[in-house]
Amino acid sequence: MHRLQNKVAIITGAGSGIGAATTELFCAEGAKVLMVDMNQEAIELTHSKILEKHPEAQILTHLADTSNEALALAAVEKVIAAFGKLHILVNNASMRNYSALSNVSQEEWLAVVGVNLLGVSNYCKAALPELRKFGNASIVNVSSCYAVTGRKGMGLYDSTKAAQLAYTRTLAFEEAQHGIRVNSICPGSTLTDFHIDRAAAKGKSVEQLKTERNTTSLLGRWASPIEIANPILWFASDEASFITGTNLMVDAGLHIM
């Protein structure tokens, strides 16, 4: 416990799924957190649930689409005004699209790039001046296992997730002189509310859904959000102090199947 004691973090896409699990874990480990999400209902619900479990937690919320650069700057200003410093940035927000590459419109490309790539850039750019002040700051970018393997129907998402890996490597080079570590993780199939709600809309129960990942995991199951949050915590903590420019596959072996 308290692996992030006295640390301050911004987590995007914090309203649900991996982001919500990461926020709760960071709070349990002593961090002060600014949650960023564009879904007001989700972020408020997660905020209250965490405070119920951890009444001592210091959490702020920030309603924003990560593609908006001005709101990224406002997020950093808010966290500095409240907590006076910033040590950790977790870029978790993402946008999906199911169009085939042969049919995708320019508007669709711009929307997905805006969140999955420019969104990461917006928050990194806004946070870097504050992160540089401490010499041992950490950025964790949440990519996807499909950044390194192919599939049909998710070309926009997978392409931008692959771009995040290149962005991570270059930023690690550029910020090493300031002591900022920049790493990424590639989660595999994770059983989040997004997938549960999508399945329910098709008439599938959670139990049915749980049987559908036998071919996309050597372990034959979905990950829970906390199983992705734990590696994010490790990268963010001082335990990973000699690791930068690294991508960690958290996909139960999908990338070797």
C-alpha positions as CSV (number, residue, x, y, z in Angstrom):
1,M,0.0,0.0,0.0
2,H,0.9,3.7,-0.4
3,R,3.2,3.0,-3.4
4,L,2.1,6.4,-4.8
5,Q,2.1,8.3,-1.5
6,N,2.3,12.1,-2.0
7,K,2.1,11.6,-5.8
8,V,-0.4,13.5,-8.0
9,A,-1.8,12.0,-11.2
10,I,-4.1,12.8,-14.1
11,I,-6.0,9.9,-15.6
12,T,-8.0,10.3,-18.8
13,G,-10.9,8.0,-19.7
14,A,-11.3,7.7,-15.9
15,G,-15.1,7.4,-15.9
16,S,-15.3,3.7,-16.4
17,G,-13.5,0.5,-17.3
18,I,-9.7,0.5,-17.1
19,G,-9.6,4.2,-16.2
20,A,-12.0,3.8,-13.3
21,A,-10.1,0.8,-11.9
22,T,-6.8,2.7,-12.3
23,T,-8.2,5.7,-10.5
24,E,-9.4,3.6,-7.5
25,L,-6.1,1.8,-7.3
26,F,-4.1,5.0,-7.4
27,C,-6.2,6.4,-4.6
28,A,-5.8,3.3,-2.5
29,E,-2.1,3.6,-3.0
30,G,-2.0,7.2,-1.7
31,A,-2.2,9.3,-4.9
32,K,-4.2,12.4,-5.4
33,V,-6.0,12.1,-8.8
34,L,-7.7,14.3,-11.4
35,M,-10.2,12.2,-13.3
36,V,-10.8,13.2,-16.9
37,D,-13.8,11.9,-19.0
38,M,-16.3,13.3,-21.5
39,N,-19.2,11.3,-20.0
40,Q,-20.5,13.3,-17.0
41,E,-22.8,10.6,-15.7
42,A,-19.9,8.0,-15.7
43,I,-17.3,10.2,-14.1
44,E,-19.7,11.4,-11.3
45,L,-20.8,7.8,-10.6
46,T,-17.2,6.5,-10.4
47,H,-16.1,9.5,-8.3
48,S,-18.9,8.8,-5.7
49,K,-18.2,5.0,-5.7
50,I,-14.5,5.6,-5.0
51,L,-15.2,8.0,-2.2
52,E,-17.6,5.5,-0.7
53,K,-14.8,2.9,-0.6
54,H,-12.0,5.3,0.2
55,P,-13.4,8.3,2.1
56,E,-9.9,9.8,2.5
57,A,-9.3,9.9,-1.2
58,Q,-8.5,13.2,-2.8
59,I,-10.1,13.2,-6.3
60,L,-11.1,15.9,-8.7
61,T,-13.2,15.5,-11.8
62,H,-12.7,17.3,-15.2
63,L,-15.3,16.9,-17.9
64,A,-13.5,17.0,-21.3
65,D,-13.1,15.4,-24.7
66,T,-9.3,14.7,-24.9
67,S,-9.2,16.0,-28.5
68,N,-9.8,19.5,-27.1
69,E,-6.3,21.1,-26.5
70,A,-7.7,24.0,-24.4
71,L,-9.4,21.6,-22.0
72,A,-6.2,19.6,-21.6
73,L,-4.4,22.8,-20.5
74,A,-7.3,23.5,-18.2
75,A,-7.0,20.0,-16.6
76,V,-3.4,20.7,-15.7
77,E,-4.2,24.1,-14.4
78,K,-6.9,22.6,-12.2
79,V,-4.7,19.9,-10.7
80,I,-1.9,22.4,-10.0
81,A,-4.3,24.8,-8.4
82,A,-5.7,22.0,-6.1
83,F,-2.6,20.0,-5.4
84,G,0.4,22.2,-6.4
85,K,2.2,19.6,-8.4
86,L,1.9,16.7,-11.0
87,H,4.0,13.5,-11.1
88,I,2.0,11.0,-13.2
89,L,-0.1,11.1,-16.4
90,V,-2.1,8.1,-17.6
91,N,-3.5,8.5,-21.1
92,N,-6.3,6.0,-21.2
93,A,-9.1,7.7,-23.1
94,S,-9.9,6.1,-26.4
95,M,-12.5,6.1,-29.2
96,R,-13.6,3.1,-31.3
97,N,-14.8,2.8,-34.9
98,Y,-16.1,-0.2,-36.7
99,S,-15.8,0.9,-40.4
100,A,-13.9,-1.1,-42.9
101,L,-10.8,0.8,-44.1
102,S,-12.1,0.7,-47.7
103,N,-15.3,2.6,-46.6
104,V,-14.1,4.9,-43.9
105,S,-14.7,8.7,-44.3
106,Q,-12.2,11.4,-43.6
107,E,-14.5,12.7,-40.8
108,E,-14.3,9.2,-39.1
109,W,-10.5,9.3,-39.4
110,L,-10.3,12.7,-37.9
111,A,-12.5,11.8,-35.0
112,V,-10.6,8.7,-34.0
113,V,-7.2,10.4,-34.5
114,G,-8.4,13.3,-32.5
115,V,-9.0,11.2,-29.4
116,N,-6.5,8.3,-29.7
117,L,-3.5,10.2,-30.9
118,L,-4.0,14.0,-30.6
119,G,-5.7,13.4,-27.3
120,V,-2.5,11.7,-26.0
121,S,-0.4,14.5,-27.4
122,N,-2.7,17.2,-25.9
123,Y,-2.3,15.9,-22.4
124,C,1.4,15.1,-22.7
125,K,2.1,18.6,-24.0
126,A,0.0,20.2,-21.3
127,A,1.5,18.2,-18.5
128,L,5.2,18.2,-19.5
129,P,6.1,21.6,-18.0
130,E,4.9,20.4,-14.6
131,L,6.2,16.8,-14.9
132,R,9.7,18.1,-15.7
133,K,9.9,19.9,-12.3
134,F,10.4,16.6,-10.4
135,G,13.0,14.5,-12.3
136,N,11.2,11.2,-11.6
137,A,7.8,11.7,-13.3
138,S,6.0,9.0,-15.3
139,I,3.7,8.9,-18.3
140,V,1.8,5.7,-19.1
141,N,0.0,5.4,-22.5
142,V,-2.7,2.8,-22.7
143,S,-2.6,1.3,-26.2
144,S,-4.0,-2.1,-27.3
145,C,-2.8,-5.6,-28.1
146,Y,-4.2,-5.0,-31.5
147,A,-1.6,-2.3,-32.1
148,V,0.8,-5.3,-32.8
149,T,-1.6,-7.8,-34.5
150,G,-4.3,-7.6,-37.1
151,R,-8.0,-8.1,-37.3
152,K,-10.9,-7.0,-39.4
153,G,-13.2,-4.1,-38.9
154,M,-11.2,-2.0,-36.4
155,G,-8.6,-0.4,-38.7
156,L,-8.9,3.1,-37.4
157,Y,-8.7,2.1,-33.7
158,D,-5.8,-0.3,-34.3
159,S,-3.8,2.1,-36.5
160,T,-4.0,4.9,-33.9
161,K,-3.2,2.5,-31.1
162,A,-0.1,1.5,-33.1
163,A,0.8,5.1,-33.5
164,Q,0.7,5.5,-29.7
165,L,3.5,3.1,-29.4
166,A,5.7,5.1,-31.8
167,Y,4.7,8.3,-29.9
168,T,5.7,6.7,-26.6
169,R,9.1,5.7,-27.9
170,T,9.9,9.1,-29.3
171,L,8.7,11.0,-26.2
172,A,10.8,8.7,-24.0
173,F,13.9,9.8,-26.0
174,E,13.0,13.4,-25.8
175,E,12.1,13.6,-22.1
176,A,14.8,11.4,-20.7
177,Q,16.9,14.4,-20.1
178,H,14.2,15.7,-17.8
179,G,13.9,12.5,-15.9
180,I,10.5,11.7,-17.3
181,R,9.8,8.0,-18.0
182,V,7.4,7.3,-20.8
183,N,6.0,3.7,-21.2
184,S,3.0,2.0,-22.7
185,I,0.9,-1.0,-22.1
186,C,-1.1,-3.1,-24.6
187,P,-4.2,-4.6,-22.9
188,G,-5.9,-7.6,-24.3
189,S,-9.7,-8.3,-24.1
190,T,-10.9,-6.6,-20.9
191,L,-14.4,-7.1,-19.5
192,T,-15.5,-3.5,-19.0
193,D,-18.9,-1.9,-18.9
194,F,-18.5,-1.0,-22.5
195,H,-18.4,-4.6,-23.6
196,I,-21.1,-5.7,-21.2
197,D,-23.5,-2.9,-22.3
198,R,-22.7,-3.7,-26.0
199,A,-23.4,-7.4,-25.5
200,A,-26.6,-6.6,-23.6
201,A,-27.8,-4.6,-26.5
202,K,-27.5,-7.8,-28.6
203,G,-29.3,-9.9,-26.1
204,K,-26.2,-11.5,-24.6
205,S,-25.7,-12.1,-20.9
206,V,-22.4,-11.5,-19.1
207,E,-22.0,-15.3,-18.7
208,Q,-22.4,-15.7,-22.5
209,L,-19.9,-12.9,-23.0
210,K,-17.3,-14.6,-20.8
211,T,-17.2,-17.7,-23.0
212,E,-16.3,-15.7,-26.1
213,R,-12.5,-15.0,-25.6
214,N,-11.2,-18.6,-25.7
215,T,-9.5,-17.9,-29.0
216,T,-8.0,-14.5,-28.1
217,S,-6.2,-15.4,-24.9
218,L,-3.9,-18.3,-23.9
219,L,-5.6,-18.2,-20.6
220,G,-9.0,-18.6,-22.2
221,R,-10.7,-15.7,-20.5
222,W,-11.2,-11.9,-20.4
223,A,-9.1,-9.7,-18.1
224,S,-10.7,-7.8,-15.3
225,P,-10.0,-4.0,-15.3
226,I,-7.9,-4.3,-12.2
227,E,-5.6,-6.7,-14.0
228,I,-4.8,-3.9,-16.4
229,A,-4.7,-1.2,-13.7
230,N,-2.0,-3.1,-11.8
231,P,0.7,-2.9,-14.5
232,I,-0.2,0.8,-15.0
233,L,0.4,1.3,-11.3
234,W,3.7,-0.4,-11.5
235,F,4.9,1.7,-14.5
236,A,3.7,4.9,-12.6
237,S,5.5,3.9,-9.4
238,D,9.1,4.3,-8.4
239,E,9.4,0.5,-8.7
240,A,9.8,1.0,-12.4
241,S,12.3,3.7,-12.0
242,F,14.8,2.3,-14.6
243,I,12.2,1.5,-17.3
244,T,11.4,3.9,-20.1
245,G,10.5,3.6,-23.8
246,T,9.0,0.2,-23.1
247,N,5.8,-1.4,-24.1
248,L,4.3,-4.2,-21.9
249,M,1.9,-6.7,-23.4
250,V,-0.9,-7.3,-20.9
251,D,-2.9,-9.6,-23.2
252,A,-2.6,-13.2,-21.8
253,G,-0.4,-14.1,-24.8
254,L,-2.7,-12.9,-27.6
255,H,0.3,-11.4,-29.5
256,I,1.9,-14.8,-29.8
257,M,-1.2,-16.8,-30.9
